[in-house]
């Protein structure tokens, strides 16, 4: 969003002191999808986004029907325009705290005025914490990857190294074997594969290399190898890792909602039921903040589902109040 648009949106927020129906915290695919559905349901909705999408390093979004290969920036820009088309607002700011009282929520922003909301949709995503191996971060999203469904086609038939960095690394190596016959699993600082796991890897032609990985080799801005502590370098063109997911949810502590360990052991998340409802009344969550493995399409679908459920919840509340008013209660 350009600077003039941000100023205009902030001024509009300043002029409106009434509580919104929904404040969406996070303007990625999940947040914008939920906001779009809510705006089309004639709900007053504000999306607050800090402009730090998880997939920013990627050149394109893949596996998204009808938008295959679109750049993350273009996808979110178009999504924001669609939300505004139906009367929703998109504000470039960061949420620093959330408080709850009998009438709703107060959302504190880093730079703009606080917002009042009847319901919240949290779609702040996560931060990928990479293994502590020199060189990985600078190659992240290019030739250091994690998701075969996101990037497998782009690295097909190349020499792929899988760095064991989590409980799903053997599974990850087996998945990448679908895209390349040259896959190598580096045990790094993880336990060696069990006999059963080793049999499965060998049966698929996946070599297992023991020893700590101390870095990656890069020549002419291209990854060329994986270096071990003993100085051995194995030629690889791509490295797959399993980052630890850190949910962006610290600002929710004021309402008693804290990220917890994900049951798959991939990091942390904000737990929800299948509709996106959290344990805190009036708060829903969708996208990577609750499902670290969700791709863009799944995150957008979850945001739409949560938006529909929020609207239904508001309809029920408004109907109860209308019935009470009619009865003179």
Buried (B, 14 or more C-beta within 10 A) or exposed (E): BEEEBBEEBBEEBEEBEEBBBBBBBBBBBBBBBBBBBBBBBEBBBBBBBBEBBBBEBBEBBBBBEEBEEBBBEEBBEEBBEBBBEBEBBBBBBBBBBBEBEEEBBBBBBEEBBBBBBBBBBBBBBBBBEBBEBEBBBEBBBBBBBBBBEBBBEBBEEBBBBBBBBBEBBBBBBBBBBEBBEBBBBBBBBBEEBEEEBBEBBEEEEBBBBEBEBBBBBBEEEEBBBBBBEEEEEBEBBBBBBBBBBBBBBBBBEBBEBEBEEBEEEBBBBBBBEEBBBBEBEBBBBBBBBBBBBBBBBBBBBBBBBBBBBBBEBBEEEEEEEEEEEEEEE
